[in-house]
Amino acid sequence: MNAHQPPQMAKANGIELCYEIFGAPDAEPLVLIMGLGAQMIHWDDEFCRDLAGRGFRVIRFDNRDIGKSTRMSGGKPLRPMELLKLRIFKIAPEAPYKLWDMANDVVGLLDALGIKAAHIVGASMGGMIAQEMAMQHPDRVLSLTSIMSTTGNPRLPQPTREASAILLAPPPTTKEEYLTRFGQTWKVLRGASFPLDEAKDLERAERTYARGLNPAGVGRQLRAILASGSRNERLRSVKAPTLVIHGTIDPLVKMEAGKDTAASISGAKLLLIEGMGHALPIPMWPTIIGAIAEHAQGARAK
């Protein structure tokens, strides 16, 4: 049930995406979409195996501009003046692509794999992409799970100063600096101490570094988020059964964003996880994986 296929490349929406599959080939497909600057391996192997063991064909992939997928071009690093214009005058920055382009990437991946529809699960920026997919391509989404994500509502609380600094920090210039920064970043984003995860941070950082970094791509992804605007009104069109999962101590995408997402989608269920920040900590996997599986199975039954 939890067989693991090695990484492969697929042509999707005019680019190439690197993907991996866990689980039986005849199981119901479930796609995992990761967040800003995060490679597909941030969906931990054991996390994917656990989901596959619950009867799903789990597909994880590198978004465009990250990991082994196609690297795009254009877009300069965000300037403080652009952020100021966005916050005060609601003038969105320019971007080489938007979140709906990234949603079309996912549809292209499903096409390449011969999959008509799948359960779609997204974390952070991945949740935004999943929301776009549920709005634009409702026939391809069996169920939607949006984790630690947001509608893009400009009235929502802002990230903490520490979390904002992570997004805007200049990229590390050496491997040693990257490995150190990785641990520091996740310490802030988790919002609390999780020794099991902290013990794996160096291994995770080494693996991420070995697959290749693309700081310019992270900048383009950030521009895509900021340039795509609010989804509040459009989310009312979502018909897919929806589950929203959010941590109560998220320093980057505040808990209010999860509540706003659930309120914007008719019939959406909201699961708030006490003590969870902007991460998927190992001790909380049983709750998160159990909720995803139960939600998808419930959608299948309907």
C-alpha positions in Angstrom: 0.0 0.0 0.0 2.9 2.4 0.7 5.2 1.5 -2.2 7.4 4.4 -3.1 8.2 5.3 -6.7 11.4 7.2 -7.3 11.4 10.9 -8.5 10.3 11.4 -12.1 9.7 14.3 -14.4 6.4 15.2 -16.1 5.6 17.9 -18.7 2.8 20.0 -17.3 1.4 23.4 -18.4 4.4 24.1 -20.6 7.1 23.3 -17.9 8.5 20.2 -16.2 7.6 19.2 -12.7 9.5 16.7 -10.5 7.2 14.4 -8.7 7.1 11.2 -6.5 4.3 8.8 -5.7 3.6 6.7 -2.6 1.0 4.0 -2.5 -0.9 1.5 -4.7 -1.5 2.5 -8.3 -5.2 1.8 -8.1 -5.7 3.8 -4.9 -7.6 7.1 -4.9 -5.1 10.0 -5.8 -4.2 12.6 -3.2 -1.9 15.5 -4.3 0.2 17.3 -1.7 1.2 20.9 -2.6 4.0 22.5 -0.6 4.5 26.2 0.4 6.7 29.1 -0.4 10.3 28.1 -1.2 9.7 24.6 0.1 10.6 21.5 -1.9 8.3 18.5 -2.0 10.4 16.7 0.5 9.0 19.0 3.2 6.1 16.6 3.0 8.2 14.1 5.0 8.6 10.6 3.6 7.0 9.0 6.7 4.1 11.5 6.5 3.5 10.4 2.9 3.8 6.7 3.7 1.3 7.1 6.5 -1.2 8.7 4.2 -0.6 6.1 1.6 -1.2 3.4 4.2 -4.7 4.8 4.7 -5.7 3.9 1.1 -4.4 6.8 -1.0 -2.1 7.2 -4.0 -0.1 10.1 -2.6 1.6 12.4 -5.1 4.1 15.1 -4.0 5.9 17.4 -6.4 8.2 20.4 -6.6 6.3 23.6 -7.5 7.8 25.6 -10.4 10.9 27.5 -9.4 11.9 25.1 -6.7 13.7 21.8 -6.3 14.1 19.9 -9.5 11.2 21.5 -11.3 11.6 24.1 -14.1 13.2 27.3 -13.1 11.5 30.4 -14.4 13.0 33.8 -15.2 12.3 37.5 -14.5 11.2 39.2 -11.4 13.5 41.2 -9.1 13.8 40.8 -5.3 10.9 42.6 -3.6 11.7 46.1 -2.5 10.4 47.7 0.7 8.6 50.4 -1.4 6.6 47.7 -3.2 5.5 46.2 0.1 4.6 49.7 1.4 2.5 50.4 -1.8 0.7 47.1 -1.3 0.0 47.7 2.4 -1.1 51.3 2.1 -2.4 51.8 -1.4 -3.3 48.2 -2.2 -1.1 48.4 -5.3 0.1 44.8 -6.0 3.6 44.2 -7.2 4.3 42.9 -10.7 5.0 39.2 -11.0 6.1 36.9 -13.8 3.3 34.4 -12.9 0.4 34.2 -10.5 -1.0 31.6 -8.1 -3.6 30.5 -10.8 -0.7 29.6 -13.1 0.7 27.4 -10.4 -2.8 25.8 -10.0 -2.7 25.1 -13.7 0.6 23.3 -13.2 -1.1 20.9 -10.8 -3.8 20.3 -13.4 -1.1 19.6 -16.0 0.5 17.1 -13.6 -2.8 15.3 -13.2 -3.2 15.2 -17.0 0.3 13.8 -17.4 -0.5 11.1 -14.9 -3.9 10.3 -16.5 -5.8 11.3 -13.4 -9.3 12.8 -13.8 -9.7 14.2 -10.3 -7.8 14.0 -7.0 -8.0 15.0 -3.3 -6.0 18.2 -3.1 -4.1 19.1 0.0 -2.0 22.3 0.2 0.1 23.9 3.0 0.7 27.6 3.2 1.2 28.8 -0.4 0.2 25.3 -1.4 -3.1 25.9 0.3 -3.5 29.1 -1.8 -2.8 27.1 -5.0 -5.2 24.4 -3.9 -7.9 27.1 -3.4 -7.3 28.4 -6.9 -7.6 24.9 -8.3 -10.9 24.3 -6.5 -12.2 27.6 -8.0 -10.9 27.2 -11.5 -11.1 23.5 -12.0 -13.8 22.2 -9.7 -14.2 19.0 -11.7 -10.6 18.0 -10.9 -11.0 18.4 -7.1 -12.6 15.5 -5.1 -11.9 17.3 -1.8 -9.9 20.3 -0.7 -7.7 20.6 2.5 -6.1 24.0 3.1 -3.5 23.9 5.8 -2.0 27.0 7.6 -3.0 29.1 4.6 -5.0 32.2 3.9 -7.5 33.8 1.5 -5.2 36.8 0.8 -7.6 39.1 2.7 -5.6 42.3 3.3 -7.5 43.0 6.5 -6.1 39.9 8.3 -3.4 40.3 11.0 0.2 40.6 9.8 3.0 38.1 10.5 5.1 38.7 13.6 8.2 40.8 13.1 10.5 37.6 13.4 8.4 35.7 10.8 8.4 38.7 8.4 12.2 39.0 8.7 12.5 35.4 7.5 10.6 36.1 4.3 12.7 39.2 3.5 16.1 38.1 4.7 18.9 37.9 2.0 19.6 34.4 0.9 22.6 32.6 2.5 25.8 32.6 0.5 27.4 29.4 1.7 26.3 25.9 2.6 27.2 26.4 6.2 25.2 29.5 6.4 22.2 27.8 4.8 22.3 24.9 7.2 22.4 27.3 10.2 19.7 29.4 8.7 17.4 26.4 8.1 17.4 25.5 11.8 16.9 29.1 12.9 14.0 29.5 10.4 12.1 26.5 11.6 12.6 27.4 15.2 10.7 30.6 14.5 8.1 29.1 12.3 7.2 26.3 14.6 6.5 28.8 17.4 7.5 26.3 20.1 10.1 23.6 20.8 9.6 20.2 19.1 12.7 18.1 19.9 11.9 15.4 17.4 11.8 17.9 14.5 14.8 19.8 15.8 16.8 16.6 15.8 16.0 16.1 12.1 16.6 19.7 11.0 20.2 19.2 9.9 19.3 16.1 7.9 16.4 17.9 6.3 18.6 20.9 5.5 21.3 18.7 3.9 18.8 16.9 1.7 17.2 20.2 0.6 20.6 21.7 -0.2 21.7 18.7 -2.2 18.6 18.9 -4.4 19.5 22.5 -5.2 18.5 26.0 -4.1 16.9 28.7 -6.2 16.6 32.0 -4.2 15.4 33.9 -7.3 12.6 31.4 -7.7 11.5 31.9 -4.1 11.3 35.6 -4.8 9.1 35.0 -7.8 6.9 32.7 -5.8 6.5 35.4 -3.1 5.6 37.9 -5.9 3.0 35.5 -7.1 1.4 35.4 -3.7 1.3 39.1 -3.3 0.2 39.8 -6.9 -2.7 37.4 -6.8 -4.9 39.4 -4.5 -7.8 38.4 -2.2 -9.7 35.2 -2.9 -12.5 35.9 -0.3 -15.4 36.5 -2.7 -14.3 34.0 -5.3 -14.0 31.2 -2.7 -17.7 31.3 -2.2 -17.9 29.4 -5.5 -16.0 26.4 -4.2 -18.2 23.3 -4.2 -15.6 20.7 -3.1 -15.9 19.4 0.5 -13.4 21.5 2.3 -11.3 21.1 5.5 -9.2 24.0 6.9 -6.4 23.1 9.3 -4.6 25.8 11.2 -2.3 26.1 14.2 -3.2 28.4 17.1 0.3 29.9 17.4 1.2 30.4 13.7 3.5 33.4 13.6 3.5 33.7 9.8 -0.1 33.1 8.7 -2.1 33.9 11.9 -4.9 31.7 13.1 -7.4 34.4 12.0 -6.5 33.5 8.4 -7.6 29.9 8.9 -10.9 31.1 10.4 -11.3 33.5 7.4 -10.7 30.7 4.9 -13.3 28.4 6.5 -15.8 31.2 6.7 -15.3 32.0 3.0 -16.1 28.5 1.8 -19.6 27.2 2.2 -19.8 24.1 4.5 -16.0 24.2 5.2 -14.9 22.4 8.4 -12.3 24.1 10.6 -9.7 22.2 12.7 -7.6 24.4 15.0 -4.6 22.6 16.4 -3.5 23.9 19.8 0.2 24.7 20.0 0.9 24.3 16.3 2.8 27.1 14.4 3.6 27.4 10.7 4.9 23.8 10.4 3.8 20.2 10.5 5.5 19.0 13.7 6.0 15.2 14.0 4.0 14.9 17.3 1.0 16.4 15.5 1.1 14.1 12.5 -1.5 11.7 13.8 -4.0 14.5 14.2 -3.2 16.1 10.8 -2.9 12.9 8.8 -6.0 11.5 10.5 -8.0 14.6 9.7 -6.9 14.6 6.0 -7.7 10.9 5.6 -11.1 11.2 7.3 -12.0 14.2 5.3 -11.1 12.6 2.0 -12.8 9.3 2.8 -15.9 11.3 3.8 -15.9 13.1 0.5 -15.5 9.8 -1.3 -18.5 8.4 0.5 -20.6 11.3 -0.6 
